[in-house]
């Protein structure tokens, strides 16, 4: 089954963190899409739960970033405009 979950760091960090997380999760089997919300420092991840799980994704982000992430309510628009939203 395809699921979509929004992940956000457990503590406020650099606005570029979601972009790094997107690269990490897109390399995982079963992840189909990742959409960044720089203004909220979060990333929506769409994945096949037959191939990976929310726990696997959270663990991978933690291992790669050394930063705890938590699942939060999903964004309604699930849209990405990183170029316009990124302050860098």
N, CA and C of each residue as an Amber inpcrd file, in Angstrom:
protein
   264
   0.8380000  -1.1740000   0.0000000   0.0000000   0.0000000   0.0000000
   0.8920000   1.2490000   0.0000000   0.5010000   2.2460000  -0.7720000
   1.2540000   3.4980000  -0.8410000   0.7950000   4.4060000   0.2910000
   1.7580000   4.9420000   1.0180000   1.4780000   5.8660000   2.1240000
   2.2760000   7.1420000   1.9180000   1.7780000   8.2300000   2.4870000
   2.5100000   9.4940000   2.4790000   2.5410000  10.0240000   3.9010000
   3.7370000  10.3700000   4.3590000   3.9330000  10.8720000   5.7170000
   4.8210000  12.1060000   5.6560000   4.5330000  13.0850000   6.5040000
   5.3720000  14.2660000   6.6310000   6.3460000  14.0550000   7.7860000
   7.6150000  14.3110000   7.5260000   8.6480000  14.2050000   8.5520000
   9.2090000  15.5850000   8.8430000   9.4690000  15.8440000  10.1180000
  10.0360000  17.1180000  10.5510000  11.0830000  16.8130000  11.6240000
  12.1910000  17.5910000  11.6460000  13.1800000  17.3580000  12.6980000
  12.5720000  17.6100000  14.0720000  13.0320000  16.8500000  15.0590000
  12.5010000  16.9960000  16.4120000  12.9650000  18.3010000  17.0620000
  13.9980000  18.9040000  16.5210000  14.4180000  20.2260000  16.9780000
  14.6760000  21.0980000  15.7490000  14.5060000  22.3770000  15.9040000
  14.6760000  23.3040000  14.7890000  16.1290000  23.2810000  14.3420000
  16.3230000  23.2330000  13.0540000  17.6610000  23.1960000  12.4910000
  17.7580000  24.0990000  11.2830000  18.7840000  23.9260000  10.5380000
  19.0440000  24.7060000   9.3330000  17.9180000  24.4940000   8.3130000
  17.5290000  25.5460000   7.6070000  16.4730000  25.4060000   6.5970000
  16.8260000  24.4440000   5.4590000  18.0980000  24.1200000   5.2900000
  18.4790000  23.2190000   4.2050000  18.3230000  21.7440000   4.5790000
  18.0000000  21.4400000   5.8240000  17.8820000  20.0470000   6.2730000
  16.8920000  19.2390000   5.4340000  15.6880000  19.7440000   5.1290000
  14.7690000  18.9170000   4.3320000  15.3230000  18.5090000   2.9730000
  16.1300000  19.3660000   2.3420000  16.7320000  19.0130000   1.0600000
  17.6870000  17.8420000   1.1960000  18.4480000  17.8410000   2.2760000
  19.3640000  16.7280000   2.5410000  18.5750000  15.4540000   2.8200000
  17.5140000  15.5850000   3.5950000  16.6600000  14.4310000   3.9070000
  16.0400000  13.8650000   2.6340000  15.6330000  14.7390000   1.7320000
  15.0500000  14.2670000   0.4660000  16.0310000  13.3550000  -0.2580000
  17.2870000  13.7500000  -0.3420000  18.2920000  12.9160000  -0.9900000
  18.4590000  11.5730000  -0.3140000  18.4170000  11.5660000   1.0080000
  18.5640000  10.3240000   1.7690000  17.3920000   9.3880000   1.4990000
  16.1670000   9.8910000   1.6380000  15.0140000   9.0000000   1.5020000
  14.7860000   8.5460000   0.0670000  15.1360000   9.3840000  -0.9070000
  14.9520000   8.9800000  -2.3030000  15.8650000   7.8260000  -2.6980000
  16.9180000   7.5870000  -1.9290000  17.8130000   6.4660000  -2.2220000
  17.2980000   5.1500000  -1.6360000  16.2240000   5.2050000  -0.8660000
  15.6950000   4.0040000  -0.2150000  14.7380000   3.2540000  -1.1370000
  14.7790000   1.9080000  -1.1080000  13.8250000   1.1290000  -1.8850000
  12.4000000   1.4110000  -1.4060000  11.4810000   1.5670000  -2.3410000
  10.0910000   1.7730000  -1.9910000   9.6640000   3.2320000  -1.8880000
  10.6240000   4.1530000  -1.7860000  10.2680000   5.5700000  -1.7230000
  10.0350000   6.0620000  -3.1400000   8.8450000   6.6070000  -3.3700000
   8.4600000   7.0470000  -4.7070000   8.6340000   8.5450000  -4.9240000
   8.4620000   9.3260000  -3.8610000   8.5070000  10.7750000  -4.0210000
   8.7820000  11.4300000  -2.6720000   9.4720000  12.5540000  -2.7140000
   9.6900000  13.3610000  -1.5190000   9.5160000  14.8190000  -1.9090000
   8.6590000  15.5210000  -1.1920000   8.3690000  16.9270000  -1.4710000
   8.7910000  17.7710000  -0.2800000   9.5300000  18.8170000  -0.5620000
  10.1180000  19.6540000   0.4740000   9.2240000  20.8350000   0.8060000
   9.1690000  21.1680000   2.0980000   8.5080000  22.3770000   2.5980000
   9.5540000  23.1190000   3.4320000  10.3500000  23.9590000   2.7700000
  11.4290000  24.6570000   3.4550000  10.9140000  25.5720000   4.5570000
   9.7900000  26.2380000   4.3210000   9.2830000  27.1810000   5.3160000
   8.9190000  26.4930000   6.6260000   8.5250000  25.2250000   6.5700000
   8.1780000  24.4640000   7.7660000   9.2690000  23.4780000   8.1610000
  10.3450000  23.4700000   7.3880000  11.4620000  22.5450000   7.6230000
  10.9580000  21.1080000   7.7350000  10.2050000  20.7050000   6.7090000
   9.6630000  19.3470000   6.7010000   9.7230000  18.7780000   5.2870000
   9.4990000  17.4790000   5.2030000   9.4900000  16.7990000   3.9130000
   8.3850000  15.7440000   3.9180000   7.5570000  15.7550000   2.8690000
   6.5250000  14.7430000   2.6820000   7.1390000  13.5880000   1.8980000
   6.9590000  12.3750000   2.3820000   7.5430000  11.2010000   1.7340000
   6.4200000  10.2310000   1.3630000   6.3640000   9.8920000   0.0670000
   5.4000000   8.8900000  -0.4160000   6.1840000   7.6010000  -0.6460000
   5.6950000   6.5090000  -0.0320000   6.4320000   5.2470000  -0.1100000
   5.4910000   4.0530000  -0.1380000   6.0300000   2.9320000  -0.6200000
   5.3130000   1.6650000  -0.6530000   5.6380000   0.9280000   0.6390000
   4.6460000   0.7580000   1.4980000   4.9290000   0.1390000   2.8030000
   5.1770000  -1.3710000   2.7120000   5.0850000  -1.9470000   1.5090000
   5.4810000  -3.3420000   1.3170000   7.0020000  -3.4400000   1.1490000
   7.6450000  -2.3040000   0.8500000   9.0920000  -2.2860000   0.6160000
   9.8770000  -1.5820000   1.7110000   9.2460000  -0.6490000   2.3990000
   9.8900000   0.0600000   3.5030000   8.8020000   0.5450000   4.4530000
   9.2050000   1.0570000   5.6030000   8.2280000   1.4890000   6.5990000
   8.5910000   2.8680000   7.1380000   7.6370000   3.4650000   7.8320000
   7.8950000   4.7480000   8.4870000   9.0870000   4.6140000   9.4340000
   9.1350000   3.5140000  10.1510000  10.2420000   3.2800000  11.0890000
  11.5800000   3.1860000  10.3520000  11.6110000   2.4700000   9.2180000
  12.8400000   2.3560000   8.4320000  13.3080000   3.7270000   7.9370000
  12.3520000   4.5340000   7.4810000  12.6930000   5.8640000   6.9670000
  13.2390000   6.7310000   8.0920000  12.5550000   6.7310000   9.2330000
  13.0060000   7.5240000  10.3820000  14.4010000   7.0850000  10.8360000
  14.6280000   5.7780000  10.8700000  15.9260000   5.2420000  11.2780000
  17.0270000   5.6590000  10.3050000  16.7700000   5.5680000   9.0120000
  17.7590000   5.9370000   7.9880000  18.1210000   7.4130000   8.0940000
  17.1060000   8.2710000   8.2610000  17.3720000   9.7010000   8.4140000
  18.2470000   9.9350000   9.6470000  17.9060000   9.2930000  10.7440000
  18.6860000   9.4380000  11.9800000  20.1220000   8.9910000  11.8170000
  20.3280000   7.8670000  11.1320000  21.6860000   7.3560000  10.9170000
  22.5060000   8.2890000  10.0390000  21.9070000   8.8030000   8.9850000
  22.6290000   9.6550000   8.0360000  22.8300000  11.0770000   8.5460000
  21.8410000  11.6070000   9.2620000  21.8710000  13.0100000   9.6810000
  22.3170000  13.1990000  11.1230000  22.1980000  12.1400000  11.9370000
  22.4810000  12.3090000  13.3580000  21.4600000  13.2250000  14.0130000
  20.2460000  13.1960000  13.4800000  19.1870000  14.0850000  13.9310000
  17.8800000  13.3010000  13.9700000  17.1560000  13.4030000  15.0630000
  15.8890000  12.6950000  15.1840000  14.8070000  13.4020000  14.3750000
  14.0080000  12.6250000  13.6680000  12.8740000  13.1490000  12.9120000
  11.6090000  12.4950000  13.4310000  10.5040000  13.2130000  13.3330000
   9.2270000  12.6700000  13.7640000   8.1990000  12.8400000  12.6560000
   7.2330000  11.9410000  12.6260000   6.1410000  12.0530000  11.6670000
   5.1290000  13.0400000  12.2340000   4.6320000  13.9200000  11.3850000
   3.6430000  14.9280000  11.7770000   2.4820000  14.8640000  10.7860000
   1.3670000  15.5610000  11.0550000   0.2400000  15.5170000  10.1070000
   0.6590000  15.9170000   8.6960000   0.1160000  15.2230000   7.7190000
   0.4530000  15.4260000   6.3130000  -0.0430000  16.7670000   5.8060000
   0.7600000  17.4080000   4.9690000   0.3530000  18.6450000   4.3140000
  -0.8060000  18.3490000   3.3650000  -1.7300000  19.2700000   3.2670000
  -2.8800000  19.0740000   2.3950000  -2.5280000  19.2340000   0.9210000
  -1.6230000  20.1660000   0.6070000  -1.3460000  20.4500000  -0.7980000
  -0.3340000  19.5000000  -1.4280000   0.5510000  18.9330000  -0.6540000
   1.5990000  18.0370000  -1.1290000   2.2450000  18.5890000  -2.3990000
   2.6350000  19.8650000  -2.3380000   3.2610000  20.5160000  -3.4870000
   4.6620000  20.9870000  -3.1120000   5.4880000  21.1830000  -4.1190000
   6.8790000  21.5660000  -3.8840000   7.2440000  22.7330000  -4.7720000
   7.7710000  23.7710000  -4.1680000   8.3300000  24.8890000  -4.8950000
   9.5940000  25.2920000  -4.1530000  10.5820000  24.4070000  -4.1570000
  11.7950000  24.6020000  -3.3860000  12.5500000  25.8440000  -3.7830000
  12.6090000  26.1420000  -5.0630000  13.3600000  27.2980000  -5.5170000
  12.7930000  28.5940000  -4.9480000  11.4920000  28.6850000  -4.8880000
  10.8580000  29.8970000  -4.3740000  10.9290000  29.9760000  -2.8590000
  10.9290000  28.8290000  -2.1860000  10.8710000  28.8120000  -0.7390000
  12.2260000  28.7950000  -0.0550000  13.2610000  28.3710000  -0.7400000
  14.5780000  28.2400000  -0.1270000  15.2400000  29.6010000   0.0650000
  15.6190000  29.9200000   1.2930000  16.2340000  31.2130000   1.5580000
  17.7110000  31.2750000   1.1770000  18.2650000  30.1850000   0.7030000
  19.6970000  30.1350000   0.4310000  20.0210000  30.5270000  -0.9860000
